[in-house]
Amino acid sequence: MTTRYRVVVVGTGKRGVHHAAAFAANPRFELVGLADSDRARLEAAAAKFGSAKSGTNTQKLVEEVKPDVFCFCTPPSVRLPLIELGIKSGAKLIAFEKPVAMTSDEGIAIKRALDASGVKAVVSHQHRYGDHYQKVQSLIASGAIGNVHTVYGTATGWAARRSRTASAVRPNRNSSRRPWPPRPARRSLS
């Protein structure tokens, strides 16, 4: 029998509900919890996913349901505390959206926490595999436009066709240690 991974989704705005629906629709996952500080938004999401427990106290919820996957779709200012809570919950995987961190120091703290715990992390970067981003990467790698530190651009949002700002920072374009864009993880949770 295939293992079913228990999932908690924190943040029940548009993206959080999207992630919760994807987990709920996949037979390899069991959506066991939803958390949000906004009670009305949480109740609306919980109504869509009947059997999942829900609550405004994320720590209490994860202690009750003990997730394998801790997914959060929240403002970026709370990344590190949620990473730490995901680790503390015993999750095998923490999934969240870009940006990874708001500062270099926070990014380093997140990496150290994940490395020390052995917990895997997946960060959603939906656009990085698109042809338009690959062309930018190729241009930067060629050196044709000099040593690029930051790229700013806009892309049309796929859902609402809104303009969104995207940025990518690659301090050393000649680094062979990390590919840009990073390749997707292809390992199982166990």
The 8 nearest C-alpha neighbors of each residue, nearest first, counted from 0:
[[1, 2, 3, 27, 26, 4, 28, 189],
 [2, 0, 3, 27, 26, 4, 28, 189],
 [1, 3, 4, 0, 27, 28, 189, 26],
 [4, 2, 27, 28, 29, 1, 5, 26],
 [3, 5, 28, 67, 29, 27, 6, 2],
 [4, 6, 66, 29, 67, 28, 31, 30],
 [7, 5, 68, 30, 66, 31, 29, 69],
 [6, 8, 32, 69, 33, 31, 66, 70],
 [9, 7, 70, 33, 71, 19, 32, 69],
 [8, 10, 71, 34, 33, 35, 70, 72],
 [11, 9, 35, 72, 15, 73, 12, 71],
 [12, 10, 15, 16, 41, 35, 44, 40],
 [11, 13, 15, 14, 10, 16, 40, 72],
 [12, 14, 16, 15, 17, 11, 10, 18],
 [15, 13, 17, 16, 12, 18, 72, 11],
 [14, 16, 11, 18, 72, 12, 10, 17],
 [15, 17, 19, 11, 13, 18, 14, 20],
 [16, 18, 14, 20, 15, 19, 13, 21],
 [19, 17, 21, 15, 20, 16, 14, 22],
 [20, 18, 16, 22, 21, 17, 23, 15],
 [21, 19, 23, 17, 18, 22, 16, 24],
 [22, 20, 18, 24, 19, 23, 17, 25],
 [21, 23, 19, 25, 24, 20, 28, 18],
 [24, 22, 20, 21, 30, 25, 19, 29],
 [25, 23, 21, 22, 20, 26, 28, 19],
 [24, 26, 22, 27, 23, 28, 21, 29],
 [27, 25, 28, 24, 3, 29, 23, 22],
 [28, 26, 3, 25, 4, 2, 29, 1],
 [29, 27, 4, 3, 26, 22, 25, 5],
 [28, 30, 5, 31, 6, 4, 23, 3],
 [29, 31, 6, 23, 51, 32, 5, 7],
 [32, 30, 51, 6, 7, 29, 5, 52],
 [33, 31, 7, 52, 51, 53, 30, 8],
 [32, 34, 53, 8, 7, 9, 52, 54],
 [35, 33, 9, 54, 55, 53, 57, 10],
 [34, 36, 10, 55, 37, 41, 9, 11],
 [35, 37, 55, 38, 34, 56, 41, 10],
 [36, 38, 35, 40, 39, 41, 55, 11],
 [37, 39, 41, 40, 42, 36, 55, 35],
 [40, 38, 42, 41, 37, 43, 44, 36],
 [39, 41, 43, 37, 42, 38, 44, 11],
 [42, 40, 38, 44, 39, 43, 35, 11],
 [41, 43, 45, 39, 44, 40, 38, 46],
 [44, 42, 40, 46, 41, 45, 39, 47],
 [45, 43, 41, 47, 46, 42, 11, 40],
 [44, 46, 42, 48, 47, 43, 41, 49],
 [45, 47, 43, 44, 49, 48, 42, 41],
 [48, 46, 45, 44, 49, 43, 20, 16],
 [49, 47, 45, 46, 51, 50, 44, 23],
 [50, 48, 46, 51, 47, 45, 52, 44],
 [49, 51, 48, 52, 31, 30, 45, 32],
 [52, 50, 31, 32, 49, 30, 48, 53],
 [53, 51, 32, 31, 33, 50, 54, 60],
 [54, 52, 33, 32, 34, 51, 45, 60],
 [53, 55, 34, 56, 60, 33, 57, 35],
 [54, 56, 36, 35, 34, 57, 38, 37],
 [57, 55, 54, 59, 58, 60, 34, 36],
 [58, 56, 60, 59, 34, 55, 61, 54],
 [57, 59, 61, 60, 56, 62, 84, 88],
 [58, 60, 62, 57, 56, 61, 63, 54],
 [61, 59, 57, 63, 62, 58, 64, 56],
 [62, 60, 64, 65, 63, 58, 59, 88],
 [61, 63, 59, 60, 65, 64, 58, 88],
 [64, 62, 60, 61, 65, 59, 58, 66],
 [63, 65, 61, 66, 62, 60, 31, 32],
 [66, 64, 61, 62, 63, 88, 89, 67],
 [67, 65, 5, 6, 68, 90, 64, 7],
 [66, 68, 90, 5, 91, 4, 6, 92],
 [69, 67, 6, 92, 90, 66, 93, 91],
 [68, 70, 93, 7, 85, 90, 6, 94],
 [71, 69, 94, 8, 93, 95, 7, 9],
 [70, 72, 9, 95, 8, 10, 73, 94],
 [73, 71, 10, 15, 95, 9, 14, 96],
 [72, 74, 10, 71, 75, 77, 9, 15],
 [73, 75, 76, 77, 72, 78, 10, 71],
 [76, 74, 77, 78, 73, 98, 100, 101],
 [75, 77, 74, 78, 101, 100, 79, 73],
 [78, 76, 75, 80, 79, 81, 74, 73],
 [79, 77, 81, 75, 80, 76, 82, 100],
 [78, 80, 82, 81, 77, 109, 83, 105],
 [81, 79, 83, 82, 78, 77, 84, 85],
 [80, 82, 84, 83, 78, 79, 85, 77],
 [83, 81, 79, 85, 84, 80, 78, 86],
 [82, 84, 80, 86, 81, 85, 87, 79],
 [85, 83, 81, 87, 86, 82, 88, 80],
 [86, 84, 82, 88, 83, 87, 69, 90],
 [85, 87, 83, 84, 88, 89, 90, 82],
 [86, 88, 84, 89, 85, 83, 90, 82],
 [89, 87, 85, 86, 90, 61, 84, 65],
 [88, 90, 87, 86, 91, 65, 85, 67],
 [89, 91, 67, 68, 66, 92, 88, 85],
 [92, 90, 67, 118, 68, 119, 188, 89],
 [93, 91, 119, 68, 120, 90, 118, 69],
 [92, 94, 120, 69, 70, 68, 119, 121],
 [95, 93, 70, 121, 120, 122, 69, 92],
 [96, 94, 122, 71, 70, 72, 123, 121],
 [97, 95, 123, 122, 98, 72, 124, 99],
 [98, 96, 99, 123, 122, 124, 95, 100],
 [97, 99, 100, 96, 75, 101, 122, 124],
 [98, 100, 97, 106, 122, 96, 101, 78],
 [101, 99, 106, 98, 102, 105, 78, 75],
 [100, 102, 105, 75, 76, 98, 103, 99],
 [103, 101, 105, 104, 100, 106, 107, 99],
 [102, 104, 106, 105, 107, 101, 100, 108],
 [105, 103, 107, 102, 106, 108, 100, 101],
 [104, 106, 108, 102, 107, 103, 100, 109],
 [107, 105, 103, 100, 109, 104, 108, 110],
 [106, 108, 110, 104, 109, 105, 111, 103],
 [107, 109, 105, 111, 106, 110, 112, 104],
 [110, 108, 106, 112, 107, 111, 79, 105],
 [111, 109, 107, 113, 108, 112, 114, 106],
 [110, 112, 114, 108, 113, 109, 115, 107],
 [113, 111, 109, 115, 110, 114, 108, 116],
 [112, 114, 110, 116, 118, 111, 115, 117],
 [113, 115, 111, 117, 116, 112, 110, 118],
 [116, 114, 112, 113, 117, 111, 118, 110],
 [117, 115, 113, 118, 114, 112, 86, 111],
 [116, 118, 114, 115, 113, 119, 91, 112],
 [119, 117, 91, 116, 113, 92, 120, 86],
 [120, 118, 92, 93, 91, 117, 113, 121],
 [119, 121, 93, 92, 94, 122, 118, 113],
 [120, 122, 94, 93, 95, 123, 119, 92],
 [121, 123, 95, 96, 94, 97, 124, 120],
 [124, 122, 96, 125, 97, 95, 121, 94],
 [125, 123, 126, 127, 97, 122, 96, 128],
 [124, 126, 123, 127, 128, 129, 96, 97],
 [127, 125, 129, 128, 124, 132, 131, 154],
 [126, 128, 129, 132, 124, 125, 180, 133],
 [129, 127, 126, 130, 132, 133, 125, 180],
 [128, 130, 126, 131, 132, 127, 133, 125],
 [129, 131, 133, 132, 134, 128, 127, 135],
 [130, 132, 134, 129, 133, 135, 128, 127],
 [133, 131, 135, 134, 129, 130, 127, 136],
 [132, 134, 130, 136, 135, 131, 137, 129],
 [135, 133, 137, 131, 132, 136, 130, 138],
 [136, 134, 132, 138, 137, 133, 139, 131],
 [137, 135, 133, 139, 134, 138, 140, 132],
 [136, 138, 134, 140, 135, 139, 141, 133],
 [137, 139, 135, 141, 136, 140, 134, 143],
 [140, 138, 136, 141, 137, 142, 135, 147],
 [141, 139, 137, 142, 138, 136, 172, 173],
 [142, 140, 138, 143, 139, 137, 144, 136],
 [141, 143, 145, 140, 144, 139, 146, 138],
 [142, 144, 141, 145, 138, 139, 140, 146],
 [145, 143, 142, 139, 146, 138, 147, 141],
 [146, 144, 142, 143, 147, 139, 141, 140],
 [145, 147, 148, 142, 144, 172, 139, 171],
 [148, 146, 149, 145, 139, 172, 144, 150],
 [147, 149, 170, 169, 168, 146, 150, 171],
 [150, 148, 168, 147, 167, 169, 151, 166],
 [149, 151, 167, 166, 152, 168, 148, 147],
 [152, 150, 166, 165, 149, 167, 153, 164],
 [153, 151, 165, 164, 166, 150, 154, 163],
 [154, 152, 164, 163, 165, 162, 155, 151],
 [155, 153, 163, 162, 156, 164, 152, 165],
 [154, 156, 162, 160, 161, 157, 163, 153],
 [155, 157, 160, 161, 158, 159, 162, 154],
 [156, 158, 160, 159, 155, 161, 154, 162],
 [159, 157, 156, 160, 161, 155, 162, 13],
 [158, 160, 161, 156, 157, 155, 162, 163],
 [161, 159, 156, 155, 157, 158, 162, 154],
 [160, 162, 156, 159, 155, 163, 157, 158],
 [161, 163, 155, 154, 156, 153, 160, 164],
 [164, 162, 153, 154, 161, 156, 155, 165],
 [163, 165, 153, 152, 154, 162, 166, 151],
 [166, 164, 152, 153, 151, 163, 167, 154],
 [167, 165, 151, 150, 152, 168, 164, 149],
 [166, 168, 150, 149, 169, 165, 151, 148],
 [167, 169, 149, 148, 170, 150, 166, 147],
 [168, 170, 148, 171, 172, 149, 167, 147],
 [169, 171, 148, 168, 172, 147, 149, 146],
 [172, 170, 173, 174, 169, 148, 146, 147],
 [171, 173, 174, 169, 170, 140, 146, 147],
 [172, 174, 171, 175, 140, 170, 176, 146],
 [175, 173, 176, 172, 171, 177, 178, 170],
 [174, 176, 177, 173, 178, 172, 171, 179],
 [177, 175, 174, 178, 173, 179, 171, 172],
 [178, 176, 175, 174, 179, 181, 180, 182],
 [179, 177, 181, 180, 175, 176, 182, 174],
 [180, 178, 181, 177, 136, 182, 169, 172],
 [179, 181, 178, 127, 182, 128, 136, 133],
 [182, 180, 179, 178, 183, 177, 127, 184],
 [181, 183, 180, 184, 178, 179, 128, 185],
 [184, 182, 185, 181, 121, 180, 122, 186],
 [185, 183, 186, 182, 121, 187, 181, 120],
 [184, 186, 183, 187, 182, 188, 121, 119],
 [187, 185, 184, 188, 189, 183, 119, 121],
 [186, 188, 189, 185, 184, 92, 119, 91],
 [187, 189, 91, 186, 92, 119, 67, 4],
 [188, 187, 91, 186, 2, 92, 67, 4]]
